[in-house]
Amino acid sequence: MEKTKVGIVGLGTVGSGVAKLLLDHGDRTARHAGRTLWVEQVVVQDVKKPRDCTLPKGVVSDDLRRIMDDPEIKAVAHLVGGLEPARTIMLKLLESGKDVATANKALLAEHGPELFDRARELGRSIAFEASVAGGIPIIANISQCLSANQVESLTGILNGTCNYILTQMDEQGADYAEALAEAQKLGFAEADPTMDVDGSDTAQKLAILAHLAFGSRVKWSDIPRRGIDTLEVEDITYARELGYRIKLLAVAQLVGDALEMHVSPTLVKSGTPLAEVRGAFNAVSVVGDAVGPLFFHGLGAGQMPTASAVVADLIDIVVGRTAITFRTLELWSKREARVAPLDFSDSTGRYYLRFHVEDRPGVMAEITGVLGRLGISIASVIQHESKRGAAGLVPLVIITHQTTEGATRKAMAELERLACVRPGAVRMGIRG
């Protein structure tokens, strides 16, 4: 059978998984590609580091030129994390005539326009299914399978670390620090989990999906975002009492001619598909004007799910499908954005507000006075008895009717200035 030589740059967790699939299941990939994908060269930073796979002798080196200078290597799996040297390596690969499959969502979210423009200039292509939601084929579905649709909304759980932590807090009663430590012990969270838990990782993925689905040109760092790093078990408990689970949601939806985008912890109605996503799984809910609602669910990270997406991209590259799609979609091109971002203050929804307030007459009147003045209507209230040692404080939970992000933000600022309200009030959106 005809063979096509491929290269791999980076042999960490995902790179090792890609090598395993190509070396151990060559018959499977050959069946789909019509040729054998032959691992010709693997480039790593440290050749002496132990690897989670066995490679033929002489394949591994620390010299990128062994890939760049080999004209028979047609496709390269670019599995280097971070922004640099990942960006420089990508450009060198493209300029040496290689088509590239990458899993680096941060690189695309930050430098997508530069990299895609350069690839087009050189007649090369970049595949990136593995950059969002791991093994879930969401990139192909949005950019190709749903091309007859105008996507109306896209809502996702896009970070397995956060979803694992939230699941532990919900099901085991663990506080945030305990759940994070467990996630790190199991390898779901990095030693420095900041980009995951503060919502940045999710915002990077949302920027990519929104570009595909809506033609958005919003930088990921401009997407309003809040993470889960300040979430308390108390709010998990109240959410459950109200019939909800808290999830870190990425939302992009059309509102008239504008696109609402944000990342934030959200109360999601128990029993709905997104609310039931557990552990390190990811999910994406998409609504198209022709096809209606769709739901994608699977492992969003990990060695083999992500490697599965990378190898699928390599197959598409060598078969020629990627080149056609890449030229047609003109991703991250200089074309004007098809839709303008909505001012987040104007986004509407119901909200969960939680306070610790003084246990005395007149407090509720002070709070409702502020809400009423800002046009915020109350749907329900939960007020439990004060706990021992609470120094005369009681927890107060308010669920609002439909209102705006801007109104609730102003209300919280005013309410926290009241003498009867203690610092640390919480505000989250509600879905479903």
Wavefront OBJ file of the C-alpha trace (Angstrom):
o trace
v 0.000 0.000 0.000
v 1.145 3.544 -0.745
v 2.585 5.346 2.260
v 2.743 9.010 3.222
v 5.419 10.128 5.635
v 4.340 12.237 8.600
v 6.197 13.998 11.386
v 5.377 14.698 15.019
v 6.683 17.715 16.935
v 6.226 17.247 20.665
v 5.974 13.862 22.330
v 4.213 14.674 25.566
v 0.924 13.148 26.614
v -0.943 13.841 23.372
v 2.077 13.309 21.116
v 2.660 9.880 22.632
v -0.998 9.029 22.009
v -0.704 10.082 18.362
v 2.407 7.927 17.950
v 0.620 4.955 19.525
v -2.350 5.239 17.165
v -0.169 5.573 14.082
v 2.262 2.794 15.037
v -0.117 0.304 16.667
v -3.148 0.803 14.430
v -1.646 1.551 11.042
v -4.129 -0.790 9.366
v -6.997 1.233 10.777
v -5.651 4.589 9.622
v -4.697 3.120 6.249
v -8.265 1.921 5.751
v -9.562 5.471 6.174
v -6.723 7.265 4.409
v -6.206 4.831 1.542
v -2.493 4.772 2.416
v -0.234 4.131 5.380
v 0.642 7.113 7.569
v 4.297 6.435 8.247
v 5.929 8.056 11.285
v 9.183 9.227 9.708
v 10.494 11.755 12.242
v 9.623 12.825 15.780
v 11.148 16.011 17.210
v 11.329 16.609 20.956
v 13.061 19.074 23.247
v 14.826 16.414 25.348
v 15.653 13.131 23.593
v 16.659 11.465 26.891
v 13.313 11.980 28.584
v 11.335 8.736 29.117
v 8.388 8.410 26.722
v 5.000 6.774 27.023
v 5.451 4.922 23.735
v 8.017 2.825 21.888
v 9.395 4.334 18.685
v 11.681 2.822 16.047
v 15.378 3.502 16.481
v 16.606 6.727 14.884
v 13.173 8.340 14.609
v 13.430 10.694 17.609
v 15.675 13.750 17.567
v 15.807 17.327 18.845
v 16.453 18.765 15.368
v 13.416 20.342 13.684
v 15.315 20.500 10.400
v 15.021 16.714 10.081
v 11.337 17.322 9.423
v 11.664 20.655 7.620
v 14.318 19.408 5.159
v 12.574 16.142 4.246
v 10.376 16.829 1.189
v 8.643 13.472 1.599
v 7.134 14.450 4.963
v 3.820 15.970 3.924
v 1.947 16.386 7.190
v 3.081 17.226 10.719
v 1.311 16.884 14.071
v 2.205 20.087 15.931
v 1.805 19.180 19.604
v 3.704 21.945 21.343
v 1.879 23.890 24.040
v 1.955 27.588 24.890
v 2.631 30.511 22.558
v 6.397 30.385 22.062
v 8.235 28.545 20.655
v 4.967 26.994 19.391
v 4.242 29.962 17.081
v 7.757 30.002 15.599
v 7.733 26.231 15.084
v 4.365 26.420 13.306
v 5.625 29.135 10.952
v 8.806 27.167 10.174
v 6.794 24.059 9.364
v 4.465 25.956 7.048
v 7.363 27.717 5.344
v 9.115 24.391 4.741
v 6.077 23.139 2.827
v 4.279 21.124 5.502
v 0.572 20.994 6.277
v -0.024 21.023 10.010
v -2.470 19.504 12.494
v -2.394 21.223 15.886
v -4.028 20.799 19.288
v -2.876 24.198 20.598
v -6.021 26.266 21.188
v -4.126 29.071 22.960
v -1.926 29.541 19.892
v -4.902 29.745 17.531
v -6.884 32.025 19.825
v -3.928 34.432 20.112
v -2.195 34.175 16.734
v -4.840 32.616 14.453
v -4.961 35.499 11.923
v -1.181 35.592 11.468
v -0.800 31.813 11.162
v -3.755 31.281 8.839
v -2.762 34.208 6.602
v 0.754 32.802 6.327
v -0.548 29.328 5.534
v -2.746 30.767 2.752
v 0.184 32.732 1.305
v 2.216 29.526 1.165
v -0.577 27.329 -0.176
v -0.529 25.248 2.994
v -3.279 24.323 5.482
v -3.808 24.053 9.227
v -6.168 21.498 10.809
v -7.228 22.005 14.410
v -10.009 19.626 15.451
v -8.076 18.683 18.598
v -7.856 22.291 19.796
v -11.397 22.338 21.234
v -13.206 19.647 23.242
v -10.630 16.888 22.744
v -12.245 13.842 21.175
v -15.569 15.549 20.384
v -15.614 16.341 16.623
v -17.114 19.782 17.138
v -14.873 21.703 14.697
v -15.833 19.516 11.732
v -19.491 19.526 12.691
v -19.746 23.312 12.927
v -17.550 24.182 9.940
v -18.732 21.428 7.577
v -21.674 19.315 8.662
v -23.796 22.311 9.718
v -22.868 24.505 6.761
v -26.505 24.591 5.571
v -27.472 26.264 8.854
v -27.209 29.597 10.520
v -26.069 28.599 13.971
v -28.291 30.489 16.401
v -26.639 29.532 19.673
v -23.744 27.572 21.016
v -23.400 26.653 24.689
v -20.574 24.525 25.981
v -18.829 22.933 28.912
v -15.351 23.201 27.433
v -12.981 22.636 30.341
v -12.759 19.172 31.864
v -10.721 20.374 34.848
v -13.457 22.776 35.925
v -16.221 20.284 35.318
v -14.414 17.655 37.392
v -13.970 20.130 40.257
v -17.637 21.168 40.116
v -18.733 17.528 40.062
v -16.665 16.791 43.175
v -18.108 19.814 44.954
v -21.647 18.808 43.991
v -21.513 15.062 44.580
v -18.903 14.711 47.333
v -19.455 17.983 49.201
v -15.786 18.872 48.759
v -14.798 22.503 48.964
v -12.985 24.121 46.034
v -9.456 23.570 47.409
v -10.118 19.871 48.124
v -11.659 19.271 44.701
v -8.773 21.028 42.947
v -6.207 18.968 44.865
v -7.998 15.772 43.829
v -8.088 16.926 40.194
v -4.336 17.597 40.303
v -3.668 14.198 41.912
v -5.547 12.449 39.096
v -3.869 14.504 36.364
v -7.009 16.443 35.382
v -5.506 19.745 36.561
v -2.075 21.260 36.004
v 0.249 22.200 38.864
v -0.679 25.794 37.985
v -4.386 25.552 37.104
v -4.950 29.301 36.694
v -5.815 29.318 32.980
v -8.379 26.567 33.552
v -10.097 27.759 36.701
v -10.228 31.494 35.897
v -12.113 30.841 32.636
v -9.273 31.775 30.246
v -8.952 28.321 28.676
v -12.708 28.194 28.088
v -12.681 31.694 26.574
v -9.923 30.676 24.139
v -11.985 27.718 22.967
v -15.138 29.826 22.736
v -13.322 32.370 20.554
v -12.447 29.566 18.102
v -15.963 28.113 18.035
v -17.589 31.545 17.690
v -15.302 32.337 14.777
v -16.376 29.132 13.023
v -20.073 29.388 13.833
v -20.674 33.126 13.523
v -17.660 34.680 11.796
v -16.802 36.500 15.029
v -13.475 38.349 15.190
v -13.462 38.902 18.965
v -10.164 38.264 20.741
v -10.481 35.671 23.462
v -9.149 38.123 26.063
v -12.032 40.509 25.264
v -14.686 37.896 26.034
v -16.296 38.641 29.438
v -15.329 35.790 31.714
v -15.462 34.595 35.296
v -14.056 31.329 36.570
v -14.858 28.905 39.369
v -11.904 29.727 41.619
v -14.034 31.688 44.097
v -17.012 29.315 44.090
v -18.221 28.087 47.491
v -19.950 24.851 48.463
v -22.731 26.981 49.944
v -23.796 28.033 46.446
v -23.593 24.451 45.147
v -25.967 23.484 47.964
v -28.434 26.293 47.297
v -28.391 25.534 43.573
v -29.279 21.907 44.288
v -32.099 23.005 46.619
v -33.474 25.163 43.818
v -33.254 22.308 41.281
v -30.044 23.373 39.502
v -26.403 22.389 39.099
v -23.605 24.904 38.649
v -21.537 24.564 35.469
v -18.877 26.754 33.875
v -20.612 27.636 30.621
v -19.268 29.181 27.447
v -22.104 30.948 25.608
v -22.283 32.445 22.130
v -25.749 33.304 20.825
v -27.285 35.650 18.329
v -29.381 38.442 19.809
v -30.844 40.301 16.869
v -27.903 41.366 14.721
v -25.354 41.063 17.556
v -23.494 38.190 19.190
v -23.644 37.689 22.938
v -20.526 35.956 24.271
v -19.386 35.166 27.801
v -17.885 32.535 30.086
v -19.266 32.228 33.612
v -20.445 29.835 36.333
v -24.135 29.319 35.674
v -27.044 27.547 37.357
v -28.271 24.934 34.861
v -31.603 23.163 35.369
v -31.101 19.644 36.748
v -32.124 16.938 34.315
v -31.187 18.913 31.216
v -28.283 17.513 29.136
v -25.706 20.140 30.122
v -26.527 19.820 33.828
v -25.846 16.075 33.714
v -22.330 16.323 32.249
v -20.109 14.799 34.946
v -16.423 14.528 35.735
v -13.845 15.520 33.133
v -16.332 15.311 30.263
v -17.092 18.172 27.877
v -20.302 18.930 26.021
v -21.506 21.383 23.410
v -25.135 22.255 22.701
v -25.728 23.804 19.275
v -28.948 25.166 17.774
v -29.132 25.605 13.997
v -32.016 27.278 12.194
v -32.545 24.274 9.923
v -31.430 21.292 11.979
v -32.674 22.478 15.375
v -30.958 21.496 18.661
v -27.945 19.168 18.680
v -25.893 17.901 21.603
v -22.283 16.673 21.533
v -20.789 14.936 24.567
v -17.471 13.229 25.268
v -14.059 13.403 26.861
v -12.677 16.869 26.262
v -9.078 16.122 27.157
v -6.731 13.260 27.881
v -4.194 11.397 25.836
v -6.233 9.173 23.550
v -9.358 11.317 22.983
v -7.190 14.251 21.881
v -4.865 11.983 19.910
v -7.924 10.597 18.123
v -8.756 14.083 16.847
v -5.155 14.772 15.790
v -4.898 11.541 13.803
v -8.247 12.246 12.127
v -6.810 15.621 11.072
v -3.676 13.955 9.706
v -5.848 11.597 7.659
v -7.843 14.540 6.278
v -4.594 16.316 5.373
v -3.051 13.430 3.432
v -6.331 12.601 1.673
v -6.710 16.258 0.612
v -9.910 17.157 2.424
v -8.214 19.708 4.694
v -6.787 21.702 1.777
v -10.230 22.055 0.198
v -11.893 23.036 3.470
v -9.081 25.415 4.411
v -9.316 27.310 1.111
v -13.097 27.448 1.160
v -13.662 28.603 4.742
v -11.051 31.391 4.696
v -10.754 31.145 8.463
v -9.213 34.099 10.289
v -9.029 35.962 6.992
v -9.071 39.716 6.536
v -12.791 39.690 5.778
v -14.937 41.815 8.054
v -16.637 40.098 10.965
v -20.112 38.898 9.995
v -21.551 39.891 13.361
v -20.732 42.533 15.961
v -20.380 41.661 19.661
v -23.253 42.554 21.963
v -22.449 44.823 24.878
v -22.452 42.270 27.704
v -24.300 44.719 29.957
v -27.297 44.374 27.624
v -27.514 40.583 27.796
v -30.666 39.344 29.488
v -31.561 36.440 31.749
v -32.551 35.367 35.213
v -30.048 35.629 38.049
v -29.118 33.979 41.339
v -28.063 36.456 44.039
v -26.723 35.295 47.406
v -25.905 37.465 50.434
v -25.087 37.232 54.119
v -27.186 39.889 55.836
v -27.935 41.097 59.335
v -30.733 39.227 61.054
v -32.998 42.181 61.911
v -36.247 43.790 60.749
v -36.122 46.046 57.696
v -33.218 44.342 55.907
v -35.398 42.808 53.217
v -37.006 46.180 52.572
v -33.578 47.789 52.070
v -32.550 45.098 49.598
v -35.792 45.025 47.637
v -35.706 48.823 47.508
v -32.384 48.743 45.648
v -33.559 45.983 43.301
v -36.846 47.734 42.589
v -35.164 51.035 41.826
v -33.063 49.269 39.173
v -36.090 47.497 37.697
v -35.171 44.026 38.969
v -38.176 41.871 39.851
v -37.887 39.058 42.417
v -39.142 35.581 41.464
v -38.357 33.767 44.725
v -36.458 34.088 48.006
v -34.745 31.544 50.267
v -33.826 32.581 53.809
v -32.721 29.923 56.270
v -32.282 30.384 59.995
v -28.925 31.723 61.093
v -26.296 29.168 62.065
v -24.575 29.129 65.421
v -21.539 31.345 65.409
v -22.852 33.369 62.475
v -22.761 36.565 64.585
v -26.351 37.554 63.869
v -26.089 36.950 60.129
v -28.426 34.969 57.892
v -27.935 33.753 54.331
v -30.334 35.241 51.792
v -30.822 33.891 48.273
v -32.848 35.771 45.671
v -33.852 34.505 42.222
v -34.782 37.262 39.809
v -37.124 37.397 36.857
v -35.665 38.395 33.470
v -33.317 41.342 33.793
v -29.993 42.482 32.369
v -26.373 41.821 33.212
v -25.831 45.543 33.636
v -28.731 46.002 36.053
v -27.664 43.113 38.292
v -24.060 44.322 38.288
v -25.163 47.787 39.431
v -27.475 46.255 42.035
v -24.702 44.143 43.545
v -22.412 47.149 43.789
v -25.110 49.137 45.604
v -26.192 46.272 47.834
v -22.667 45.572 49.035
v -22.461 49.174 50.225
v -25.440 48.656 52.553
v -24.499 48.321 56.222
v -26.750 45.274 56.533
v -24.957 43.310 53.790
v -21.581 41.672 54.402
v -18.869 41.528 51.718
v -18.698 38.469 49.480
v -22.118 38.528 47.797
v -22.469 36.160 44.840
v -24.185 36.652 41.475
v -24.639 33.976 38.773
v -26.811 33.601 35.711
v -29.511 30.933 35.433
v -30.161 28.728 32.399
v -33.202 26.550 31.880
l 1 2 3 4 5 6 7 8 9 10 11 12 13 14 15 16 17 18 19 20 21 22 23 24 25 26 27 28 29 30 31 32 33 34 35 36 37 38 39 40 41 42 43 44 45 46 47 48 49 50 51 52 53 54 55 56 57 58 59 60 61 62 63 64 65 66 67 68 69 70 71 72 73 74 75 76 77 78 79 80 81 82 83 84 85 86 87 88 89 90 91 92 93 94 95 96 97 98 99 100 101 102 103 104 105 106 107 108 109 110 111 112 113 114 115 116 117 118 119 120 121 122 123 124 125 126 127 128 129 130 131 132 133 134 135 136 137 138 139 140 141 142 143 144 145 146 147 148 149 150 151 152 153 154 155 156 157 158 159 160 161 162 163 164 165 166 167 168 169 170 171 172 173 174 175 176 177 178 179 180 181 182 183 184 185 186 187 188 189 190 191 192 193 194 195 196 197 198 199 200 201 202 203 204 205 206 207 208 209 210 211 212 213 214 215 216 217 218 219 220 221 222 223 224 225 226 227 228 229 230 231 232 233 234 235 236 237 238 239 240 241 242 243 244 245 246 247 248 249 250 251 252 253 254 255 256 257 258 259 260 261 262 263 264 265 266 267 268 269 270 271 272 273 274 275 276 277 278 279 280 281 282 283 284 285 286 287 288 289 290 291 292 293 294 295 296 297 298 299 300 301 302 303 304 305 306 307 308 309 310 311 312 313 314 315 316 317 318 319 320 321 322 323 324 325 326 327 328 329 330 331 332 333 334 335 336 337 338 339 340 341 342 343 344 345 346 347 348 349 350 351 352 353 354 355 356 357 358 359 360 361 362 363 364 365 366 367 368 369 370 371 372 373 374 375 376 377 378 379 380 381 382 383 384 385 386 387 388 389 390 391 392 393 394 395 396 397 398 399 400 401 402 403 404 405 406 407 408 409 410 411 412 413 414 415 416 417 418 419 420 421 422 423 424 425 426 427 428 429 430 431 432
